[in-house]
C-alpha cells in the first residue's frame, strides 16, 4: 500500500506543481500585485525537481524557500524597473515646483498661489507666513490644498 502511494505521488506530483503554477498565475493576473508570480515561477521549477522524486515534504520546503527568496530579492527590482517609465500626471506633477503667492498665507489662514495659470488654495507647511508676491515651493498636496514652503530669501531677491 505504501509503495502504491509513493508511486502515485511520484507520477502525479509534477501535475500538482503545474496546477499550483496555473492557480498562482491566474491570481497574479487578477491582482497585478507582482506577488504570486514568484510562487508561480517557483512551482514551475518544482515541476522539474519533482521528476527527480525527492520526498514531497522536501519539495514543499524547497517551493516555499525559492518563492520567498524570489519575492524578497527580485520583487523590489522588478517594481523599480516597471515604475521607472511612469510620468507624474495632473496634480502630482506640481510637487517640487515654484508658485507665486497671490493671497498672503498665514499661520491661521489659507492663501492662494498661482502655478501654470491655475489658482490654488495653499497652506504653509510649517505655519510660517508667506506674503503675497513671494515665491514658494510646493511640498505636497492634501485634497485640493497645496502645502507650500517659502523659498529662501536669497532666491526671491535674485528673481
JOHUQUI-V677440 format. One record per residue. N is the residue number from 1. RES is the residue in one letter. PHI is phi in degrees with one decimal (none if undefined). Layout:
n = {N N}
res = {RES RES}
phi = {PHI PHI}
This chain:
n = {1 2 3 4 5 6 7 8 9 10 11 12 13 14 15 16 17 18 19 20 21 22 23 24 25 26 27 28 29 30 31 32 33 34 35 36 37 38 39 40 41 42 43 44 45 46 47 48 49 50 51 52 53 54 55 56 57 58 59 60 61 62 63 64 65 66 67 68 69 70 71 72 73 74 75 76 77 78 79 80 81 82 83 84 85 86 87 88 89 90 91 92 93 94 95 96 97 98 99 100 101 102 103 104 105 106 107 108 109 110 111 112 113 114 115 116 117 118 119 120 121 122 123 124 125 126 127 128 129 130 131 132 133 134 135 136 137 138 139 140 141 142 143 144 145 146 147 148 149 150 151 152 153 154 155 156 157 158 159}
res = {X X X X X X X X X X X X X X X X X X X X X X X X X X X X X X X X X X X X X X X X X X X X X X X X X X X X X X X X X X X X X X X X X X X X X X X X X X X X X X X X X X X X X X X X X X X X X X X X X X X X X X X X X X X X X X X X X X X X X X X X X X X X X X X X X X X X X X X X X X X X X X X X X X X X X X X X X X X X X X X}
phi = {none -63.7 -64.5 -65.4 -65.4 -66.9 -68.2 -60.8 -63.5 -62.8 -77.9 -97.8 -61.6 -59.6 -69.3 -61.1 -67.3 -62.9 -62.1 -62.3 -62.2 -66.0 -61.7 -64.8 -66.0 -64.8 -61.2 -62.9 -64.6 -82.3 -101.5 53.5 -89.8 54.8 -120.7 -74.6 -63.1 -71.0 -70.3 -64.4 -64.4 -64.2 -65.9 -63.6 -61.1 -68.2 -57.6 -73.9 -67.8 -65.8 -70.7 -82.9 61.0 -73.7 -58.6 -62.8 -63.9 -67.9 -63.9 -64.0 -63.7 -64.2 -57.8 -64.9 -63.5 -64.2 -62.7 -68.3 -62.9 -62.7 -61.4 -78.9 -102.4 -105.3 -61.3 -60.4 -66.4 -64.7 -63.2 -63.0 -66.1 -74.0 -96.9 -70.6 -91.6 -81.1 -104.9 -68.8 -125.1 51.6 -67.1 -60.4 -72.9 -79.9 -61.9 93.4 -94.0 -90.0 -136.5 -102.5 -78.8 -93.1 -125.1 -51.8 -100.6 -116.0 -64.6 -106.3 -129.1 -77.2 -121.3 -132.7 -128.2 -124.5 -143.4 53.8 79.8 -115.1 -91.8 -122.6 -75.6 -138.1 -134.3 -79.2 -67.6 -116.1 84.2 -78.6 -79.7 -124.7 -72.7 -61.0 96.8 -80.2 -97.1 -140.2 -112.3 -80.3 -90.6 -160.6 -127.8 -121.0 66.8 -111.1 -112.5 -82.9 -100.2 -121.4 -130.5 -70.3 -74.8 -60.1 -61.9 -65.1 -68.0 -65.4 -73.0 -80.8 -83.7}
